[in-house]
């Protein structure tokens, strides 16, 4: 309860805010020892009553209307409601987290610097970016509609003095606690416009998420699922479950699978393609918060409902991939375009759903290296998270990492980005994490061009490339997908008879010293993989046959490590997919008999199963070739085949050059290409797959181990 003196003080502040705006708010310092933060009280103007300063959004929403829109029904706020001229009156107060202040945390994107809006902050005219202005207007309106006159908000742009680097550093270090202590977190996607300022159909998308998610939660089909469990089902059981899920989606979202439902999926894709989904800070903000609501315009959906809807979409993709190769089902219920849209929708939202689910159930159990890789990878179906400040690509994740303290990495905005990346890489190397080198490419300029989600490309912002040593990953620009995954492991350095220093780097040094053995030299590059997003099976087969012919010709002139033609054929099908097998349930493992059979069917070396008639052949051929094609399209983009001087067939980044050295670093699971920089120093070019040395075979020959320097 507010005391009479407190009420009088607040009324005086309100009159000041109303009558005497000044030309700039001056921040007073916070006391780190008291865990102080600033809380923004957003007021309704004109002021007629004493504001209820401690009202929070969850108190202003009844149980009945919480899962829907902020207003009654499903009507959105028109564009003119976000007029630049609307006044936002607010007040900053300093509070200690030790005393449990009540507030709502705002997770949002800052937006472009050019579009600025005026607010009155503690009686002073202050300018903020448009996206935050829209969020404050909408939250204030919803608070007023439910009987409140003020709401307490934490929004970093206003609650942290952005001009004070020291304050930013320690406040950023408190971000996990700030979001974890908030009663509610609002994930604000925006007012319903994309980056170009074009209106998107967010009302359709948010309504679909709400209906599909609520239906799935009611039926129990929105829970996270285990692919291995699904794979253990019989075909009949699986088909029944798949049809049930598709039927549920139709009923819940009013979708009519065919030509009409594309509009809904396109709306969902547009909403999940908004900038918020690619902001790196969001991972921590959503994971640690007690209660989260996804907001776009005036639409509000609980995060658990969003999670359930995304799970339904993921199920459909898994079911489709499996059923098209086993039974006939309603295989036409989703077109190729819709399939790509669903991939885009789930790829954007799934990382946040999984991070929140994991953190809420078991807490922090991932290393900084793993989290950085998950949020910074550029691949065929992956796009790295973004941050306004490149340093935040690292700082934003420290609160989720189990080893941040052991690594000695803390937020410090007085440090340049290049120095931060080097310090992080040095800390990883001191832990003996040699496989971190697989995140590096000496030439990084074209990584962003590989970023796409299906047929719907997402562009990455132009990022100034820092001057980094070749052995230091550039997290802001994005790192390549590595050949090793949780389910696919190699052991190229296993069995080394001579022990040496795995990695040594001195504090302040930009040179990394490693123990390595030289395997061979790259001497021939094969025909490049076709640079197209819509390759058909005939084009893939033509490219593979060209590779076969080149490989065979080179084998006849003495460059043959594999002997029999069957072994050469095995080298080709395994190297072109880097021994990555895509199973029928969508999971990955080392190349299996199923993948080899799919390769043989693709190349016309074996007829599809039970394809006795021409019509059956035409039907079964693309189905039985699909798992090899999937693996090929996941691995080959951005890479190129090569042959070494003695005949090893390999796959590496397309930036390699003839004369580059194939080497194995002690402690690394995969080989790498290096290039001589000076007489005794080398540049790291990138990670390799070399058939015949991936499981320690070369180390059994007792090669010379030497110390090399990477710069």
C-alpha positions as CSV (number, residue, x, y, z in Angstrom):
1,X,0.0,0.0,0.0
2,X,1.1,3.5,-0.7
3,X,1.5,5.9,2.3
4,X,-0.1,9.4,2.2
5,X,3.4,11.0,1.9
6,X,4.3,8.6,-0.9
7,X,1.1,9.5,-2.7
8,X,1.8,13.2,-2.4
9,X,5.3,12.7,-3.7
10,X,4.1,10.7,-6.7
11,X,1.4,13.3,-7.5
12,X,4.1,16.0,-7.4
13,X,6.2,14.0,-9.8
14,X,3.3,13.6,-12.2
15,X,2.6,17.4,-12.2
16,X,6.2,18.0,-13.0
17,X,6.2,15.5,-15.8
18,X,3.1,17.1,-17.2
19,X,4.0,20.7,-17.0
20,X,7.8,21.1,-17.4
21,X,9.5,18.8,-19.8
22,X,13.2,19.5,-20.1
23,X,15.7,18.8,-22.9
24,X,17.4,15.7,-21.6
25,X,17.3,13.3,-18.7
26,X,20.4,13.0,-16.6
27,X,21.1,9.5,-15.1
28,X,22.2,9.1,-11.5
29,X,24.7,6.3,-10.8
30,X,23.6,2.9,-9.6
31,X,25.2,1.1,-6.7
32,X,26.4,-2.4,-7.8
33,X,26.9,-3.5,-4.2
34,X,23.2,-3.0,-3.6
35,X,22.1,-4.8,-6.8
36,X,20.3,-1.6,-8.0
37,X,18.4,-1.4,-11.2
38,X,16.1,1.3,-12.6
39,X,12.4,0.6,-13.2
40,X,10.4,2.5,-15.7
41,X,6.8,3.5,-14.6
42,X,4.7,4.1,-17.7
43,X,1.8,6.4,-16.9
44,X,-1.6,7.1,-18.5
45,X,-2.1,10.8,-19.4
46,X,-4.0,12.9,-18.6
47,X,-3.6,12.1,-14.9
48,X,-6.7,12.0,-12.8
49,X,-5.9,9.6,-10.0
50,X,-2.9,8.5,-8.1
51,X,-1.1,5.9,-10.3
52,X,-0.9,2.3,-9.0
53,X,2.9,2.1,-9.4
54,X,3.2,-1.5,-8.5
55,X,0.6,-3.0,-10.9
56,X,2.0,-5.7,-13.1
57,X,0.7,-7.0,-16.3
58,X,-0.2,-10.5,-15.0
59,X,-2.5,-8.8,-12.4
60,X,-4.3,-6.8,-15.1
61,X,-5.2,-10.0,-17.1
62,X,-8.0,-12.3,-16.1
63,X,-7.6,-16.1,-16.5
64,X,-10.1,-16.0,-19.3
65,X,-8.5,-13.4,-21.5
66,X,-4.9,-14.2,-20.9
67,X,-4.4,-16.7,-23.8
68,X,-6.0,-14.4,-26.4
69,X,-5.4,-10.8,-27.5
70,X,-4.8,-8.0,-25.1
71,X,-8.3,-6.6,-26.0
72,X,-11.6,-8.4,-26.1
73,X,-12.0,-10.5,-29.2
74,X,-9.4,-10.7,-32.0
75,X,-9.4,-7.2,-33.2
76,X,-6.0,-5.6,-33.8
77,X,-5.0,-2.0,-33.2
78,X,-4.9,0.0,-36.4
79,X,-1.6,1.7,-37.6
80,X,-2.8,5.2,-36.7
81,X,-2.8,4.1,-33.0
82,X,1.0,4.3,-33.1
83,X,1.0,7.9,-34.1
84,X,4.3,9.7,-33.6
85,X,2.5,12.5,-31.8
86,X,1.1,10.3,-29.0
87,X,2.7,11.3,-25.7
88,X,4.3,8.8,-23.4
89,X,4.8,10.0,-19.8
90,X,7.1,7.9,-17.7
91,X,9.3,8.0,-14.6
92,X,12.5,6.1,-13.7
93,X,13.0,4.9,-10.1
94,X,16.0,3.2,-8.6
95,X,15.2,-0.1,-6.9
96,X,17.3,-2.9,-5.3
97,X,16.6,-6.4,-6.6
98,X,17.3,-7.5,-3.0
99,X,13.9,-6.1,-1.9
100,X,12.0,-7.9,-4.7
101,X,10.5,-5.1,-6.7
102,X,7.6,-6.1,-9.0
103,X,7.9,-5.3,-12.7
104,X,7.4,-6.6,-16.2
105,X,10.5,-7.2,-18.3
106,X,10.4,-6.2,-22.0
107,X,12.2,-8.4,-24.5
108,X,12.4,-6.5,-27.8
109,X,14.6,-5.2,-30.6
110,X,15.9,-1.7,-30.6
111,X,15.2,-1.1,-34.3
112,X,16.9,1.4,-36.6
113,X,18.5,4.5,-35.1
114,X,17.0,6.9,-37.6
115,X,13.3,6.6,-36.6
116,X,13.2,8.3,-33.2
117,X,10.2,9.3,-31.1
118,X,9.8,11.7,-28.2
119,X,8.8,10.7,-24.7
120,X,8.7,12.6,-21.4
121,X,11.0,10.9,-18.9
122,X,11.1,12.3,-15.3
123,X,9.9,15.6,-16.8
124,X,12.6,15.7,-19.5
125,X,12.1,15.3,-23.2
126,X,13.9,12.2,-24.3
127,X,14.0,10.4,-27.6
128,X,13.7,6.7,-28.1
129,X,13.5,4.4,-31.1
130,X,10.1,3.7,-32.7
131,X,9.8,0.0,-31.7
132,X,10.2,0.8,-28.0
133,X,7.8,3.7,-28.4
134,X,5.1,1.4,-29.9
135,X,5.7,-1.2,-27.2
136,X,5.2,1.4,-24.4
137,X,2.0,2.8,-26.1
138,X,0.5,-0.7,-26.4
139,X,1.4,-1.8,-22.9
140,X,0.1,1.4,-21.5
141,X,-3.2,1.1,-23.4
142,X,-3.7,-2.5,-22.2
143,X,-2.9,-1.5,-18.6
144,X,-5.5,1.3,-18.8
145,X,-8.1,-1.0,-20.4
146,X,-7.9,-3.2,-17.4
147,X,-8.3,-0.4,-14.9
148,X,-4.7,0.5,-14.2
149,X,-3.1,3.9,-14.6
150,X,0.6,2.9,-14.5
151,X,2.7,-0.2,-15.1
152,X,6.3,-0.9,-14.0
153,X,8.5,-2.0,-16.9
154,X,12.2,-2.9,-17.3
155,X,13.5,-2.0,-20.7
156,X,17.2,-1.9,-21.2
157,X,17.4,1.2,-23.6
158,X,15.9,3.4,-20.8
159,X,16.8,1.5,-17.6
160,X,20.5,1.3,-18.4
161,X,22.6,4.4,-19.0
162,X,23.8,3.6,-22.5
163,X,26.5,6.3,-22.3
164,X,28.2,4.7,-19.3
165,X,30.3,1.8,-20.4
166,X,31.0,0.7,-16.8
167,X,27.4,0.7,-15.9
168,X,26.5,-1.2,-19.0
169,X,29.1,-3.9,-18.2
170,X,27.8,-4.7,-14.7
171,X,24.1,-4.3,-15.6
172,X,24.6,-6.7,-18.5
173,X,26.1,-9.1,-16.0
174,X,22.8,-8.9,-14.1
175,X,20.6,-9.5,-17.1
176,X,19.8,-13.1,-16.2
177,X,18.8,-12.1,-12.7
178,X,16.7,-9.1,-14.0
179,X,14.6,-11.3,-16.3
180,X,14.4,-14.2,-13.8
181,X,13.1,-11.9,-11.1
182,X,10.4,-10.2,-13.3
183,X,6.9,-11.3,-12.6
184,X,6.2,-11.4,-16.4
185,X,8.2,-11.0,-19.6
186,X,6.6,-9.6,-22.7
187,X,8.3,-10.7,-25.9
188,X,7.4,-7.8,-28.2
189,X,7.7,-8.6,-31.9
190,X,6.6,-5.2,-33.0
191,X,3.5,-3.4,-34.3
192,X,3.0,-5.8,-37.2
193,X,5.4,-4.4,-39.8
194,X,8.6,-6.0,-41.2
195,X,12.0,-4.4,-41.5
196,X,11.0,-2.7,-44.7
197,X,8.0,-1.1,-43.0
198,X,5.5,-3.3,-44.9
199,X,2.4,-4.6,-43.1
200,X,2.3,-8.3,-42.4
201,X,-0.7,-10.4,-41.6
202,X,0.2,-10.8,-38.0
203,X,-3.4,-11.2,-36.9
204,X,-3.8,-14.4,-38.9
205,X,-0.4,-15.7,-37.6
206,X,-1.1,-15.0,-34.0
207,X,-4.6,-16.4,-34.2
208,X,-3.2,-19.6,-35.7
209,X,-0.5,-20.0,-33.0
210,X,-3.2,-19.5,-30.3
211,X,-5.7,-22.0,-31.8
212,X,-3.2,-24.7,-32.8
213,X,-1.3,-24.4,-29.5
214,X,-4.4,-24.4,-27.3
215,X,-5.8,-27.4,-29.2
216,X,-2.5,-29.3,-28.9
217,X,-2.2,-28.5,-25.2
218,X,-5.8,-29.7,-24.6
219,X,-5.1,-33.0,-26.4
220,X,-1.6,-33.5,-25.0
221,X,0.1,-33.5,-28.4
222,X,1.9,-30.2,-27.9
223,X,4.5,-31.7,-25.6
224,X,8.1,-32.0,-26.7
225,X,8.7,-35.3,-28.4
226,X,11.5,-37.8,-28.8
227,X,12.2,-38.7,-32.4
228,X,13.5,-42.1,-31.3
229,X,10.2,-42.9,-29.7
230,X,8.4,-42.1,-32.9
231,X,10.8,-44.2,-34.9
232,X,9.9,-47.2,-32.7
233,X,6.3,-47.1,-33.7
234,X,4.9,-49.5,-36.4
235,X,4.0,-48.0,-39.7
236,X,0.3,-48.3,-39.0
237,X,0.6,-46.6,-35.6
238,X,2.8,-43.9,-37.0
239,X,0.3,-43.3,-39.8
240,X,-2.6,-43.1,-37.4
241,X,-0.7,-40.6,-35.2
242,X,0.4,-38.5,-38.2
243,X,-3.2,-38.3,-39.5
244,X,-4.4,-37.3,-36.1
245,X,-1.9,-34.5,-35.9
246,X,-2.8,-33.2,-39.3
247,X,-6.5,-33.4,-38.6
248,X,-5.9,-31.5,-35.3
249,X,-4.1,-28.7,-37.2
250,X,-6.8,-28.4,-39.8
251,X,-9.5,-28.1,-37.1
252,X,-7.6,-25.9,-34.8
253,X,-6.5,-23.3,-37.3
254,X,-9.3,-23.5,-39.9
255,X,-6.7,-24.5,-42.4
256,X,-7.8,-26.3,-45.6
257,X,-4.7,-28.1,-46.8
258,X,-4.2,-27.2,-50.4
259,X,-4.2,-23.8,-52.1
260,X,-5.9,-21.8,-49.3
261,X,-3.7,-22.7,-46.3
262,X,-0.6,-21.2,-47.8
263,X,-1.8,-17.8,-46.8
264,X,-1.7,-18.8,-43.1
265,X,1.7,-20.4,-43.4
266,X,3.1,-17.3,-45.2
267,X,1.7,-15.2,-42.4
268,X,3.3,-17.4,-39.8
269,X,6.6,-17.3,-41.7
270,X,6.5,-13.5,-41.9
271,X,5.9,-13.2,-38.1
272,X,8.7,-15.7,-37.3
273,X,11.0,-13.9,-39.7
274,X,10.8,-10.6,-37.7
275,X,14.0,-9.3,-36.3
276,X,13.2,-10.3,-32.7
277,X,13.7,-14.0,-33.5
278,X,17.3,-13.3,-34.6
279,X,18.3,-11.2,-31.6
280,X,20.9,-13.0,-29.5
281,X,19.8,-11.5,-26.2
282,X,16.4,-13.1,-26.6
283,X,17.8,-16.6,-25.9
284,X,18.6,-15.8,-22.3
285,X,15.6,-13.5,-21.8
286,X,13.1,-16.2,-22.8
287,X,14.9,-19.1,-21.1
288,X,15.1,-17.7,-17.6
289,X,11.8,-15.8,-17.3
290,X,9.1,-17.0,-15.0
291,X,6.2,-16.3,-17.4
292,X,6.4,-15.2,-21.0
293,X,3.9,-13.8,-23.4
294,X,4.5,-13.3,-27.2
295,X,3.1,-10.0,-28.3
296,X,2.6,-8.5,-31.8
297,X,0.5,-5.4,-32.1
298,X,-2.4,-6.0,-29.7
299,X,-2.2,-9.8,-29.9
300,X,-0.8,-11.7,-26.9
301,X,-0.2,-15.4,-26.7
302,X,1.3,-17.3,-23.8
303,X,4.7,-18.8,-24.6
304,X,3.6,-22.3,-23.6
305,X,0.8,-22.1,-26.2
306,X,3.4,-20.9,-28.8
307,X,5.7,-23.8,-27.9
308,X,2.8,-26.3,-28.3
309,X,2.0,-24.9,-31.8
310,X,5.6,-25.1,-32.9
311,X,5.8,-28.7,-31.7
312,X,2.8,-29.5,-33.9
313,X,4.5,-28.0,-36.9
314,X,7.7,-30.0,-36.1
315,X,5.6,-33.2,-35.9
316,X,4.2,-32.6,-39.3
317,X,7.7,-32.2,-40.8
318,X,8.9,-35.4,-39.1
319,X,5.7,-37.3,-40.1
320,X,6.0,-36.1,-43.7
321,X,9.6,-37.1,-44.0
322,X,8.9,-40.6,-42.7
323,X,5.6,-41.3,-44.3
324,X,6.5,-40.4,-47.8
325,X,9.0,-43.2,-47.8
326,X,6.8,-45.8,-46.2
327,X,3.1,-45.3,-46.8
328,X,0.9,-43.3,-49.0
329,X,-1.0,-41.3,-46.3
330,X,-2.1,-37.8,-47.3
331,X,1.3,-37.1,-48.8
332,X,-0.1,-34.2,-50.9
333,X,-1.4,-32.4,-47.8
334,X,1.6,-30.1,-47.9
335,X,3.2,-28.8,-51.1
336,X,6.9,-28.3,-51.4
337,X,6.5,-24.5,-50.9
338,X,4.5,-25.1,-47.7
339,X,7.1,-27.6,-46.6
340,X,9.8,-25.0,-46.9
341,X,7.6,-22.5,-45.1
342,X,7.2,-24.9,-42.2
343,X,11.0,-25.4,-42.1
344,X,11.4,-21.7,-41.8
345,X,8.8,-21.3,-39.1
346,X,10.2,-24.1,-36.9
347,X,13.8,-23.2,-37.5
348,X,13.2,-19.7,-36.2
349,X,11.1,-20.6,-33.1
350,X,12.5,-24.0,-32.0
351,X,15.8,-22.8,-30.5
352,X,13.9,-20.5,-28.1
353,X,11.4,-23.1,-27.2
354,X,14.1,-25.7,-26.6
355,X,16.3,-23.3,-24.6
356,X,13.4,-22.3,-22.3
357,X,12.3,-25.9,-21.9
358,X,15.8,-27.0,-21.0
359,X,16.5,-24.1,-18.6
360,X,13.2,-24.4,-16.8
361,X,13.6,-28.1,-16.3
362,X,17.3,-28.7,-15.6
363,X,18.9,-25.2,-15.4
364,X,22.3,-24.4,-17.0
365,X,24.0,-27.4,-18.4
366,X,25.7,-26.1,-21.6
367,X,29.2,-24.7,-22.1
368,X,29.8,-21.3,-23.6
369,X,31.3,-22.9,-26.7
370,X,28.2,-25.0,-27.3
371,X,25.8,-22.1,-26.9
372,X,27.9,-19.9,-29.1
373,X,27.9,-22.5,-31.8
374,X,24.1,-22.9,-31.6
375,X,23.5,-19.2,-31.9
376,X,26.2,-18.2,-34.4
377,X,26.1,-21.0,-37.0
378,X,25.5,-20.2,-40.7
379,X,24.2,-23.2,-42.7
380,X,21.7,-24.5,-45.2
381,X,18.9,-24.3,-42.6
382,X,20.5,-22.1,-39.9
383,X,20.9,-18.4,-39.5
384,X,23.0,-16.8,-36.7
385,X,21.5,-14.6,-34.1
386,X,22.1,-10.9,-34.4
387,X,23.1,-8.1,-32.0
388,X,23.4,-4.3,-32.4
389,X,26.7,-4.5,-30.6
390,X,29.0,-7.3,-31.9
391,X,30.3,-7.9,-28.4
392,X,26.8,-8.9,-27.3
393,X,27.1,-12.0,-29.5
394,X,29.2,-13.3,-26.5
395,X,28.1,-11.2,-23.6
396,X,24.4,-12.1,-24.1
397,X,25.1,-15.8,-23.5
398,X,27.4,-15.7,-20.5
399,X,24.4,-16.0,-18.1
400,X,23.4,-19.3,-19.7
401,X,26.9,-20.9,-19.8
402,X,28.1,-23.2,-17.0
403,X,31.7,-22.4,-17.6
404,X,31.6,-18.6,-18.0
405,X,33.3,-18.0,-14.6
406,X,36.0,-20.7,-15.2
407,X,36.8,-19.1,-18.5
408,X,37.2,-15.7,-16.9
409,X,35.0,-14.0,-19.4
410,X,32.8,-11.1,-18.1
411,X,31.0,-8.3,-19.8
412,X,33.4,-5.4,-20.5
413,X,32.3,-2.8,-23.0
414,X,35.6,-1.1,-22.8
415,X,37.1,-4.0,-24.8
416,X,37.2,-4.1,-28.6
417,X,35.3,-6.9,-30.3
418,X,38.5,-8.4,-31.9
419,X,40.2,-8.5,-28.5
420,X,37.2,-10.1,-26.9
421,X,37.0,-12.9,-29.6
422,X,40.7,-13.5,-29.2
423,X,40.4,-13.7,-25.4
424,X,37.5,-16.2,-25.7
425,X,39.4,-18.4,-28.2
426,X,42.5,-18.3,-25.9
427,X,40.4,-19.4,-22.9
428,X,38.9,-22.3,-24.9
429,X,42.4,-23.4,-26.0
430,X,43.7,-23.3,-22.4
431,X,40.9,-25.8,-21.6
432,X,42.3,-28.0,-24.4
433,X,39.3,-27.5,-26.7
434,X,41.2,-28.0,-30.0
435,X,38.0,-28.8,-31.9
436,X,37.2,-25.1,-31.6
437,X,39.4,-24.7,-34.7
438,X,36.6,-26.2,-36.8
439,X,34.6,-23.0,-36.2
440,X,37.2,-21.0,-38.1
441,X,37.6,-20.1,-41.8
442,X,40.4,-17.9,-42.9
443,X,38.3,-16.3,-45.5
444,X,34.9,-15.5,-44.1
445,X,33.5,-13.1,-46.6
446,X,30.8,-15.3,-48.2
447,X,29.4,-17.2,-45.2
448,X,26.4,-14.9,-45.0
449,X,25.5,-15.8,-48.5
450,X,24.8,-19.3,-47.5
451,X,22.1,-18.4,-45.0
452,X,18.7,-19.4,-46.1
453,X,15.7,-21.3,-44.8
454,X,14.3,-23.4,-47.6
455,X,13.1,-21.4,-50.5
456,X,12.7,-18.3,-48.3
457,X,16.0,-16.5,-48.0
458,X,16.8,-14.5,-44.9
459,X,19.4,-11.7,-45.4
460,X,22.1,-11.0,-42.9
461,X,23.2,-7.5,-42.2
462,X,26.6,-6.4,-43.5
463,X,29.1,-6.8,-40.7
464,X,32.5,-5.2,-40.6
465,X,35.0,-8.0,-40.6
466,X,37.5,-7.6,-37.7
467,X,41.2,-8.2,-38.1
468,X,41.3,-11.6,-36.3
469,X,44.0,-14.3,-36.2
470,X,43.0,-17.2,-38.5
471,X,42.5,-19.5,-35.4
472,X,40.0,-17.2,-33.8
473,X,36.3,-17.7,-34.6
474,X,34.4,-14.6,-35.8
475,X,31.1,-15.1,-33.9
476,X,29.5,-11.9,-35.2
477,X,29.9,-12.9,-38.8
478,X,28.8,-16.4,-38.2
479,X,30.7,-19.7,-38.1
480,X,30.4,-22.6,-40.5
481,X,28.5,-25.8,-39.6
482,X,31.1,-28.3,-38.4
483,X,31.5,-31.8,-39.6
484,X,31.3,-33.2,-36.1
485,X,28.0,-33.1,-34.3
486,X,26.5,-34.7,-31.1
487,X,25.6,-37.8,-33.1
488,X,28.5,-37.8,-35.7
489,X,32.0,-38.0,-34.2
490,X,35.4,-38.5,-35.8
491,X,38.8,-39.3,-34.2
492,X,41.4,-38.4,-36.7
493,X,44.1,-37.8,-34.1
494,X,43.4,-40.9,-32.1
495,X,46.3,-43.3,-31.7
496,X,49.1,-40.8,-31.9
497,X,52.2,-42.6,-30.5
498,X,54.1,-39.3,-29.9
499,X,52.6,-37.0,-27.3
500,X,52.9,-33.3,-27.6
501,X,51.5,-30.0,-26.4
502,X,47.9,-29.9,-27.6
503,X,47.7,-26.1,-27.7
504,X,49.6,-23.3,-26.1
505,X,48.9,-19.6,-26.4
506,X,50.4,-16.9,-24.2
507,X,48.3,-14.1,-22.6
508,X,48.3,-11.1,-25.0
509,X,49.7,-13.2,-27.9
510,X,47.9,-13.6,-31.2
511,X,49.9,-16.7,-32.1
512,X,48.7,-20.2,-31.3
513,X,51.2,-23.1,-31.0
514,X,49.9,-26.6,-31.7
515,X,51.3,-30.1,-32.1
516,X,50.4,-31.5,-35.5
517,X,51.3,-34.0,-38.2
518,X,51.3,-33.2,-41.9
519,X,49.4,-35.7,-44.0
520,X,49.6,-34.5,-47.6
521,X,49.2,-31.6,-50.0
522,X,46.1,-30.7,-51.9
523,X,46.9,-31.0,-55.6
524,X,43.6,-31.3,-57.5
525,X,40.2,-29.7,-57.2
526,X,37.1,-31.5,-58.6
527,X,34.2,-30.0,-60.5
528,X,32.3,-27.6,-58.2
529,X,29.0,-28.6,-56.8
530,X,26.1,-26.9,-58.7
531,X,25.3,-23.6,-57.0
532,X,21.5,-23.9,-57.0
533,X,18.8,-24.2,-54.3
534,X,16.5,-26.3,-56.5
535,X,18.7,-29.1,-57.7
536,X,16.8,-32.1,-59.1
537,X,18.0,-35.7,-58.9
538,X,19.2,-35.8,-62.5
539,X,21.5,-32.8,-62.0
540,X,22.9,-34.3,-58.8
541,X,23.5,-37.6,-60.6
542,X,25.2,-35.8,-63.5
543,X,27.6,-34.1,-61.1
544,X,28.4,-37.3,-59.3
545,X,29.2,-39.1,-62.5
546,X,31.5,-36.3,-63.5
547,X,33.3,-36.7,-60.1
548,X,33.5,-40.5,-60.7
549,X,35.1,-40.0,-64.1
550,X,37.7,-37.5,-62.8
551,X,38.5,-39.7,-59.8
552,X,38.9,-42.8,-62.0
553,X,41.2,-41.0,-64.5
554,X,43.4,-39.7,-61.7
555,X,43.6,-43.2,-60.1
556,X,45.0,-44.6,-63.4
557,X,48.0,-42.3,-63.2
558,X,49.2,-43.6,-59.8
559,X,47.2,-41.3,-57.4
560,X,45.2,-44.1,-55.8
561,X,44.9,-44.7,-52.0
562,X,41.9,-47.0,-52.3
563,X,42.7,-49.7,-54.8
564,X,39.6,-51.6,-55.9
565,X,36.9,-49.8,-57.7
566,X,34.4,-50.7,-55.0
567,X,36.6,-48.9,-52.4
568,X,36.9,-45.9,-54.7
569,X,33.1,-45.9,-55.1
570,X,32.8,-46.1,-51.3
571,X,35.2,-43.1,-51.0
572,X,33.0,-41.1,-53.3
573,X,29.6,-41.7,-51.7
574,X,31.0,-41.2,-48.2
575,X,33.1,-38.1,-49.0
576,X,30.4,-36.3,-50.9
577,X,28.2,-36.4,-47.7
578,X,31.2,-36.3,-45.3
579,X,30.0,-39.6,-43.9
580,X,26.8,-37.8,-42.7
581,X,23.8,-40.1,-43.0
582,X,20.3,-38.6,-42.8
583,X,18.0,-41.3,-41.4
584,X,14.4,-41.7,-42.4
585,X,13.3,-40.0,-39.1
586,X,15.4,-37.0,-40.0
587,X,18.2,-37.7,-37.5
588,X,21.9,-37.8,-38.4
589,X,24.5,-40.5,-38.0
590,X,27.6,-41.9,-39.8
591,X,26.8,-43.1,-43.3
592,X,24.8,-46.3,-43.1
593,X,23.7,-49.1,-45.4
594,X,20.4,-47.2,-46.0
595,X,22.4,-44.2,-47.3
596,X,24.6,-46.4,-49.5
597,X,21.5,-48.0,-51.0
598,X,20.0,-44.6,-51.6
599,X,23.2,-43.6,-53.4
600,X,23.1,-46.7,-55.6
601,X,19.4,-46.0,-56.5
602,X,20.3,-42.4,-57.3
603,X,23.1,-43.5,-59.6
604,X,21.1,-46.1,-61.3
605,X,23.2,-49.0,-59.9
606,X,20.2,-50.5,-58.2
607,X,16.5,-50.5,-58.8
608,X,14.2,-49.1,-56.2
609,X,12.5,-51.6,-53.9
610,X,9.6,-53.5,-55.5
611,X,9.7,-51.3,-58.6
612,X,8.8,-53.9,-61.2
613,X,6.9,-51.6,-63.5
614,X,7.9,-48.3,-65.1
615,X,5.2,-46.4,-63.2
616,X,6.4,-47.9,-59.9
617,X,10.0,-47.0,-60.8
618,X,9.1,-43.3,-61.4
619,X,7.3,-43.2,-58.0
620,X,9.9,-45.0,-55.9
621,X,13.1,-43.6,-57.5
622,X,12.8,-40.1,-55.9
623,X,11.6,-41.5,-52.6
624,X,14.4,-44.0,-52.1
625,X,17.0,-41.5,-53.3
626,X,15.8,-38.8,-50.9
627,X,17.9,-39.6,-47.8
628,X,21.1,-39.4,-49.8
629,X,20.0,-36.2,-51.5
630,X,19.2,-34.7,-48.1
631,X,22.6,-35.5,-46.7
632,X,24.3,-34.2,-49.8
633,X,22.5,-30.9,-49.8
634,X,23.2,-30.4,-46.1
635,X,27.0,-31.0,-46.5
636,X,28.1,-29.8,-49.9
637,X,27.0,-26.1,-50.1
638,X,30.1,-24.0,-49.4
639,X,32.4,-26.9,-49.8
640,X,34.5,-28.5,-52.6
641,X,36.0,-31.9,-53.3
642,X,39.8,-32.3,-53.7
643,X,42.4,-35.0,-54.3
644,X,45.8,-34.9,-52.5
645,X,49.2,-35.6,-54.1
646,X,49.2,-39.2,-52.9
647,X,45.5,-39.9,-53.7
648,X,43.4,-39.1,-50.7
649,X,39.9,-37.9,-51.6
650,X,38.6,-35.1,-49.4
651,X,36.1,-32.4,-48.9
652,X,36.9,-28.9,-47.6
653,X,35.8,-25.3,-47.6
654,X,35.7,-23.9,-51.1
655,X,38.3,-21.3,-50.1
656,X,41.1,-23.9,-50.2
657,X,43.9,-23.5,-52.7
658,X,46.1,-26.0,-54.5
659,X,49.2,-26.4,-52.4
660,X,47.4,-26.1,-49.0
661,X,48.6,-28.7,-46.5
662,X,46.3,-31.4,-45.0
663,X,47.3,-31.7,-41.3
664,X,45.9,-33.3,-38.1
665,X,46.2,-31.4,-34.9
666,X,46.6,-33.5,-31.8
667,X,43.4,-33.5,-29.9
668,X,41.2,-32.7,-32.9
669,X,38.6,-35.1,-34.3
670,X,38.9,-33.9,-37.9
671,X,41.8,-32.9,-40.2
672,X,42.3,-29.2,-41.3
673,X,43.8,-27.4,-44.2
674,X,46.6,-24.8,-43.4
675,X,48.5,-22.4,-45.7
676,X,52.0,-21.2,-45.2
677,X,52.1,-17.5,-44.2
678,X,55.8,-17.1,-43.4
679,X,58.6,-19.5,-43.1
680,X,57.5,-21.0,-39.8
681,X,53.9,-19.7,-39.4
682,X,50.6,-20.8,-41.0
683,X,47.1,-19.6,-41.6
684,X,44.2,-21.9,-40.8
685,X,42.0,-22.4,-43.9
686,X,39.3,-24.7,-42.5
687,X,38.0,-28.1,-41.5
688,X,38.3,-31.1,-43.8
689,X,36.8,-34.6,-44.4
690,X,39.5,-36.9,-45.8
691,X,38.4,-40.4,-46.6
692,X,40.6,-43.0,-44.9
693,X,42.1,-40.9,-42.1
694,X,39.0,-39.9,-40.1
695,X,39.3,-42.6,-37.4
696,X,43.0,-42.5,-36.6
697,X,44.2,-44.6,-39.5
698,X,47.0,-42.2,-40.5
699,X,48.2,-42.0,-36.9
700,X,48.8,-45.7,-36.9
701,X,51.6,-45.1,-39.4
702,X,53.6,-43.3,-36.6
703,X,54.0,-39.9,-38.5
704,X,56.3,-37.2,-37.3
705,X,54.7,-34.8,-34.8
706,X,55.8,-31.2,-35.1
707,X,55.1,-28.0,-33.4
708,X,53.5,-25.4,-35.7
709,X,52.3,-21.8,-35.2
710,X,49.0,-20.4,-36.4
711,X,48.6,-16.7,-36.9
